Amino acid sequence: MEEPKSTLPSFRCEIVEDESCLGDGQGSDNLARGKALFDQESLSAFVFSSAMEAPLAAARQRWQDAGAVEVASAGAVGWEPQGAGVDARQARQAVFSPLGRLLFDLDADVLGLTGPKAFGPPSKLPTGGMEIYSALERDGALELGDVNLPPELQAEALSALTRGPALSAARPKLPALETWLRTNLALASAVAAYLGGRAVLHGYKVVHLPSTLTTKEFISAHWHHDRAGRRLKLFLRLNDVDPLEGHPTQVALGSHRLSYYWHEEFEQSRYADLYVRSHFETLRLAGRKGTGYIFDTNTIHKGTPEGSQSRDVIVVEYHHAAKCGLISSLGLNIPCPSGDQKALNWYFDLTEGKVRWIPENLEEAAEEEKTSGKRDLAHALCDKLVATRLQRSLGWDANGQLKDGLHAQILMEKPSFVRIDREARRPDSNAWFGEESKRIPLK
């Protein structure tokens, strides 16, 4: 009897409109402290400080309207799953922009508010997986060392690039890379665990940075986050990268735990060098050909424009399984996933330390690619229910597009917001890490 093919898990989604914006009622003492949290230091934290005057003033006003929610300066609050430090859930309701609130909710499984991480770290992972997972949770970034990339894969990736005086990218199909990504169980299990038990490998690309770069032509040269909330990118080096001359990625360790007030505009995500270095330990991710590193792009990070040597890398991108399909349904300007890559859209999850891929194998994945092209597997995760709810409440126009009212509701600057709660269960199990999924409502 033929074995049935694995099917995607089902996600239950609900859009909840919430008009509340309440503080804890502690009164004027906390209000006085709040004024100091929005001082001149907040403006000096940003590269585009003049553009941030109005957003910071609006955040200050929302904070005062809310009452006594204590929040941090510079447009972000620290987050710890066990509630240490500032309560990001309160700050979310008081000062986060609509997109900031939405991304906070969509990242609930990664934060450990919902799903398997609400029970704590996984009890077991394949050899090497726990070390990767723990380092990502602690620092948001990890140097992987030699990752055993086949030499023929490195040569094939380099041959696809135009290695000239300008920044360039290529999106070739690299079967050897796809095999490596599926068979590296330590990496796959750690990524799945970090992203809340179920993830999507969206795709990959090969990138060339020339020997000479300027900040103007290299938009990643400022310290920034990617305006996408929590996600992971894996970089595989195709040449030696010198820490000073090789244009290495730099990261602010531990900043992945920040939740940012805004995600709407480019200027809101760019931080000044002096501010970042005075608040975080920074690390240059340099290394030999054939090595790699992985980091959460919610971490404050930057490319290095200074240097005299070119850099060639393969970049691979991962998100929580339900996230990008939902963002796409809402038509939001959030790079989830990045559009300039060779699309794979492979779902994978973790049960009792074991990784399961859908499609199950490369042959099935190739068949999927032939029949569905760039179909995003996340279509099955939330879109139908969300679209039905939005159609009922806000409607569609004659061309089948969401009416402007939806975008107005999501994007306008007021305390009302759209919250997405979701549960997910595998078709053959109710558990991840051997425990039932746990939901903690965000109120």
N, C-alpha and C positions, 0 to 999 in steps of 0.2 A: 504494500500500500504506500502510495507516495506521501511523503511528509509535507504538511501544509507549510507554505512560506510564512516567515515571520511577518507580523503586521505591526504597524506603528502603534504606540500607546495612545490611549484616548485622553484628552485633556478637557476638564470642565472649566469653563470660563464664565465670569460674571462681571458686568460693568456696573459699578455702584456710584451714584452721584452723592457727594457728601458736601454739604454747605457749611459744615462747622469749621471753626478756626479758634479753638479754645485753649487758653493757657491753664496753669494750675492755680490761678487766683491768689498768688502770694503777694501781689501788690507792688508798691513803689520801690522797695529795696531792689528787687530784681530788675525793674525798669531802669533804675539808675546804673546798675551794672551793665545793662544792655547798651546804653549809650557808649560806654567805653569800648564795647566789642565792635562798634562800627566807627572806629576813629580813622585818622589819617593813614595808619598802617595798612588798613584794608585797601586803600587806593594804591599805595606804593607796592602792593603785592602783584599788581597786574602790569603787563607790558603796555596795554592800551588804557592807561589810568583815566584819561579824560572821558573815554567811552563808558567807563564803569561808574561814573558819578551818579547817574540816574538810576541804574539797577541797584546800587548800594543804598541810595536814599529810599527806594521803594521797599527794599528788604527791611530797612530800619523801621519804616512805617508799619509794615505787616507785623514785625516783631512787637512793636508797641501796641498795636491793635489786639494782638493775641494775649498780652499780659505778661506772664512770668516764665516764658520758655527761654532758657539760657542757651545761647548759641555762640559759636566762635566767629572770629573775624575772617576776612579774606575769602568770603564766598564759599566756605566749606565747613562741615563738621566732621569730627572723627567718629568712627563707628566700631564698636566692639560687640560681638554677638551676645555676650553675657551682660551687656548694659553698663560696662565701665565707662566712666567719663560722661560726656554730653549725650543726652538721649536723642539720638538722631530721629527717632520716630516723632518726637514732639517738634523738633526743629523742622522736619519735613512739612508738618501741617502749618507751621507758623510762617516760614520764610522761603521754602523751596518754591521755585517757579512751577507752572503746570507740568512741563516736561521733566523737571527734577523730581516731582512727586511720582509721576508715572514710571520713570526709570527705577526709582527706589522700590516701588511695588513689584515691578517686573523682575527685579534682582533679589526678591525676598528669599528664594531658595539658595542663592549664592551667599547671601548674608547670614543664612542660618535661622531666619525667622520662620521658614516653612520647609517642608520636605525633609529628607534624611539628615541634613546637617543640623536640624533643630535638636537632634539627639546627640550631637557631638561628632567627632571625627570618625571615619570608617574604622571598623575593627580589624580589617585585613585588606591588603592590596597585593598584587604580584610584586616580586622582588624588585626593589628600587622605586616602586610606586609611592610608598609612604614617605620616602625622603623628598620626592618631588612635591607631593601634596603639602607636606608640612612646611617646606620652604616657601611655597606660594602663599600659604595662609599667613606666614610670619612676615615675609618681606614683600610679597607681590611680584617677585622676580627671582630667577634662578639661572645661574650659569650651569649648563648641562655637561660641559666637557666633551670628549670625543663621543659622537653618537653613532659611529660605525656606518656612515653613509657609504654605499657602494661607489667606488671610483667612477664607474660608468654613468651613474646617476649625476654625479658632480659635473662630468664632462658634457653630458647631454643638456643639463640646465644652463651651463655657460655658453654652449653653442647657440642657444635660443636668444641670447641677449645681443643687443646692439651696444657694444662697449666703446662709446665715443665720448666726446667732451660734455655731453648733456645727461641729466638724469633720465633713465629709461626703465621700462618694465616689459616683461614678456609673460605670456600665459600659455605655455606649451602644455600638452598632455605628457605627464611624466609617469609612466606605469611603474617604474622602479620606486619612485617616491610614494606612490599610492600603496604599494605593497609594504614598504617600510613603515608607513603611518599605521597600517592595520596590524602589523606584527609586533610593533614595539608596545608590548602590553603594559610596561611600567609607565610609559608616557600616557597612553590612552586611559588607563585606569585613574591616574592622578588627575588628568583633565576632567574626566567625568565626575570624579568625586568633588573636585573644586567647584565645578559648575552646578552642583546640586543633585548629582546622580544621573542626569540625562542631558545629553549635549548634541550639538550638530557640528560636524566638521564641514564648514561652508566651502572651503576651497583654498587655492594657493596661487602664488605668482613668483616670478624671479625678478629681482630688482638690482639695477646697477646705479651706484653713486659714483660720479666722476671724481678725479683727483682734486679738482678745484670746485668749490661750492660757495655761494653767498647766501646770507640769510634771506634775501629778497626772493631768490629762486627756489629756496628749500623751505617750504612752509612748516616743516617739522623742527626747524632750528630753534624755536622758542620752547621753553618748558610748557607743557600742556597735558591735558587729558584728551581722550578722543571723542568726547561728547556722546558716548554710547553706553555708559554705565559699565558693568562688570563683563569682561570678555577676555579671552587669552589669544595672544599671538606668539607663534613659534618662529624663530629665526635660525636658519641653518647656513653657516658660513661656507662660501665657495672659494674664499681666499683668506690669507692671513689678515687679521684686522689689528693694527697697532693701536694702543690706547690713546696715543696723542695724534698720530698722523693718519689713521685709518678711518676717520669719521664714525666712531663707535656710537651706538645708542647709549644714552645715559639715563639712569632711573633714580628717583627719590624713594629710597627704601621705606616701606611701611605706608606710603601715601595711597596705596590701593584701598585702604580702609576709610578714605574720605568719601563723604556724600556731598555733592556740589549743589549749590543753590540753583544754578542755571545750566542749561544745555542748549539754549536756543541759538546763540550767536558765537562766531569764531572768537571775537574779542573776549568773551566771558571765560574762555578756557585757556588763555595764554598768561603764564605767570613769569614774573621778573626773576632773573638769575640770582640776584642778591637775596631776595626773599626766600627762594627755594633752598639755597645753600645754608641759610641761617636757621632754617627750621627742620631740615632733614639731612640724614647721611646720604650722600649721592655715590653712585657706582658707575664706572665706565665698563660696558660689556664688550670687552675685547678678547680675542682668542685666535687660535690657529685654524687653518683650513680644516673642514670636516668636523668642527665643534659647533655647538649651538647654545641658544638660550631661549627662555620662555618668560613672558611677563603679562600681567593683567594691564590692559591699556587704560584702565581707570587710574592706574598709577601715574603720577606726574612724571613725565619723561620727555626726552628731546633727542633729536639727531645732532650730530656735531658738525657744523659747517667748516670749522677750521681743520686743516690737515692737507697733506700732499699726496696721499695714496688713495686709489679707488677702492670701492667696497662692493662685493657681489654677494647676494644672499637669496635664499628661498624663504618666503614668508607664508605661513599657514595660519588660518584663522578659525577660532572656535567660539560658539555662544551657547547659552542655555537653550534647550530644544524649543521652547515655546516662544522665545523672545522676538526673533526677527519677523516671523510670520505675523505676529500681532502688530508690531510696529508698522509693517507694510500695509496691513489692513486699515490702519488708522491714517495712513498717508503722511507720516511724520518725517521731518527732515533730520533723521538720525542715521548715521552710517552703520546700519545693522541689517545685513552684512555689508562689508565694503564691496562696491560693485565692480572693481577692476581686478578680478581674479578668475582663474580657471575654476568654474563652479563644480562642486561635488555634491554638497547637501546630503552627507551621510549622517544618519542618526546613530548614536550609540549610547548605551546606558550601562549601569553597574548594579549587579545583584550579588550579594555575599562575596564581594571582591572579584567577580568575574565580569569581563567586558563582553557585551553583545552588540554586534553591528547590524544595522539594517540599511541597505541590502546586506545579506549575510556574507557574501563573498564578492571578489572582484568580477567574476563572470556575471553574476546577477546585477552588479553595479553597472557594468558595461551595457547590459541589456536595457536597464532603466534609462541610461543616458541616450540610447538610440531612440527609445519610444517616447521619452518625455522631455528631452532637451535639458533646459535649465530649470525644470520644475523644482520648486523648493518644497522639500518634504514637510516643512512646517505648515503647509496648507492644511494638513490633516489635524493639526494640533489645537487650533482655536478658531480659525477664520470663520467657519460657517456660523457658529453660535454668535460670535461677535457681530458679524455682518447682519444677522437676523435681528439682534437687539437694536443695533444702530438704525436699521431700516424702519423698525417699528417706532423708535423714539424720535429720529431725526430725518429719516427719509433719504431717497436718492433722487438725483435729477434725471432728466429724460435720457441722458447718455449712460446711465448706470453708474455714475460717479457719486461719491458722497457729497451731500449738499454742503455749502459753505458753513452752515450752522455748526457742524461737527468741529471743524477747525477753529471756529470762533470760540466754541465752548472749551476746547482743550488749551488754546493758546492765550486766551485773555488773562491778564494779570489780576486775578482775584482768588480768594481762598477756595472756591469751589474747584473740584478736580474730578477726573475720571480715575477710578481705582479698578484694577483688574485683580481679582482673586482667582486662583486656579489650583486644581488638584490634578494629579496624574497618577495613573496606575498602569503597570505593564499588563498586557493581555493575559499572561500566565502567572501573575503574582501580584500581591498587594504590598510588596516590600522592597526596600532598598537597604543594603547593609544589614539585612536580617531583621529590620524593624519596620513597622507600619509607618506610612508617611504621616507626618504631623503638621497640622495647619494651625497657625497662630494668627487670628484676625488682626489686621492693621487698623486700628481705630484712632 
